[in-house]
Amino acid sequence: MAEQAQFEELARQLSAVGAVKRDLGRILPHDCPAGSAAVLTLLGGHGDMRISRLAELLAVDMSVTSRHVAHVAERGWIERSPDPADKRSRILRLTPAGRATLVELSRRTAELLAERLSDWTDEEVAQLIRLMTRLRASFGDCRSAHPRPTALAPVLDTTTRTPA
């Protein structure tokens, strides 16, 4: 098992990931802030869903989720239709324009990563993917859990709780 000093350094490095996320946020189109990009990404990855499920995946409250949903709906990127199982609820679904926007977001992200990691080998990129996947698995689905405060809480960057 790793030593305490290694875990402390890992905490510092994870905190610095916030700077990477902010850099990725700078490439978003002006009409697609990070919250909107997260909505599109989650709908693209998970498919149609209720707003309550989206709020759970975003790990934010319903009022914040509702604002994000309104923003993407105003741009025609999603549609809200009645849930056949519960007419009081709405199902969120990407529109063709939303899928096109998601493709553009993915292209921009991949281009920036390719640029910034141009001096990395394919194996190094693959190793990073494997390790990050393993790290996420070690934490489980932390998006739906309510994190307990810890001594490390001030060290960690809370912006990393939102999907990219």
C-alpha positions in Angstrom: 0.0 0.0 0.0 1.2 3.5 -0.7 2.6 5.7 2.0 0.8 8.7 3.6 3.1 11.2 1.7 2.1 9.6 -1.6 -1.6 10.0 -0.8 -1.0 13.6 0.2 0.7 14.2 -3.1 -2.1 12.5 -4.9 -4.6 14.8 -3.2 -2.6 17.8 -4.4 -2.5 16.4 -8.0 -6.2 15.7 -8.0 -6.8 19.3 -6.8 -4.8 20.5 -9.8 -7.1 18.7 -12.2 -9.5 21.6 -11.7 -7.1 23.7 -13.8 -7.3 21.1 -16.6 -11.1 21.2 -16.4 -11.1 25.0 -16.5 -8.9 24.9 -19.6 -11.3 22.5 -21.2 -14.1 24.8 -20.3 -12.5 27.7 -22.2 -13.0 25.9 -25.5 -16.8 25.6 -25.1 -18.9 27.7 -27.5 -20.0 31.0 -25.9 -23.7 29.8 -25.8 -22.8 26.4 -24.2 -21.5 26.9 -20.6 -20.1 23.9 -18.7 -23.5 23.0 -17.1 -25.1 22.9 -20.6 -22.3 20.8 -21.9 -22.7 18.4 -18.9 -26.4 18.0 -19.7 -25.7 17.2 -23.3 -22.9 14.8 -22.4 -25.1 12.9 -19.9 -28.0 12.7 -22.2 -25.7 11.5 -25.0 -24.1 8.9 -22.8 -27.1 7.7 -20.8 -30.0 8.3 -23.2 -33.4 9.8 -22.4 -34.1 10.5 -18.8 -36.2 12.4 -16.3 -34.9 15.6 -14.9 -34.6 14.0 -11.4 -32.2 11.4 -12.8 -30.2 14.1 -14.6 -29.9 16.1 -11.3 -28.6 13.0 -9.6 -26.0 12.4 -12.3 -25.0 16.1 -12.2 -24.8 15.9 -8.4 -26.6 19.3 -8.1 -30.1 20.2 -6.8 -33.2 20.4 -9.0 -33.2 24.2 -9.3 -29.7 24.2 -10.8 -30.6 21.3 -13.1 -33.8 23.1 -14.2 -31.7 26.2 -15.2 -29.3 24.0 -17.2 -32.2 22.2 -18.9 -34.0 25.5 -19.7 -30.8 26.8 -21.3 -30.3 23.8 -23.6 -34.1 23.6 -24.4 -34.1 27.3 -25.4 -31.4 26.5 -27.9 -33.3 23.6 -29.3 -30.7 21.1 -28.2 -33.2 19.0 -26.1 -36.9 18.4 -26.1 -39.0 17.7 -23.1 -41.9 15.3 -23.6 -44.5 13.8 -21.2 -43.3 10.7 -19.4 -45.8 7.9 -20.5 -45.4 6.3 -17.0 -46.2 9.6 -15.2 -47.8 12.5 -17.1 -46.6 15.0 -14.5 -43.0 14.2 -15.3 -41.0 15.0 -18.4 -38.5 12.9 -20.3 -35.5 14.8 -21.7 -34.2 13.8 -25.1 -31.4 15.1 -27.3 -32.6 16.7 -30.6 -30.6 16.4 -33.8 -29.3 19.9 -33.1 -28.3 18.7 -29.6 -26.5 15.7 -31.0 -24.6 18.0 -33.5 -23.6 20.3 -30.6 -22.4 17.3 -28.6 -20.3 16.1 -31.6 -18.8 19.6 -31.8 -18.0 19.6 -28.1 -16.4 16.2 -28.4 -14.3 17.3 -31.4 -13.1 20.5 -29.5 -12.2 18.5 -26.4 -10.4 15.8 -28.4 -8.4 18.5 -30.3 -7.4 20.3 -27.1 -6.3 17.0 -25.5 -4.4 16.0 -28.6 -2.6 19.3 -28.6 -1.8 19.4 -24.9 -0.7 15.7 -24.8 1.1 15.7 -28.1 4.4 14.7 -26.5 2.8 11.7 -24.8 3.0 8.3 -26.3 -0.1 6.3 -27.2 0.8 3.9 -24.3 1.0 6.8 -21.8 -2.4 8.1 -22.8 -3.8 4.5 -22.6 -2.2 4.1 -19.1 -3.7 7.4 -17.9 -7.2 6.3 -19.1 -6.8 2.9 -17.4 -5.7 4.5 -14.1 -8.4 7.2 -14.2 -11.0 4.5 -14.9 -9.7 2.5 -12.0 -9.6 5.6 -9.7 -13.3 6.3 -10.5 -14.2 2.6 -9.9 -12.5 2.8 -6.5 -14.7 5.6 -5.5 -17.9 4.1 -7.0 -20.7 6.3 -8.2 -19.8 9.2 -6.0 -22.1 11.5 -7.9 -25.2 10.1 -6.3 -23.7 9.9 -2.8 -23.6 12.7 -0.3 -19.9 13.2 0.5 -18.9 13.3 4.1 -16.6 16.2 5.1 -13.0 15.1 5.6 -9.8 16.7 6.6 -8.9 16.7 2.8 -12.1 18.6 1.8 -10.3 22.0 1.6 -7.6 20.5 -0.6 -9.9 18.9 -3.2 -11.3 21.0 -6.1 -15.1 20.8 -6.0 -15.4 21.7 -9.6 -14.3 18.2 -10.5 -17.7 16.9 -9.3 -19.3 18.1 -12.6 -19.1 15.8 -15.7 -16.9 16.9 -18.8 
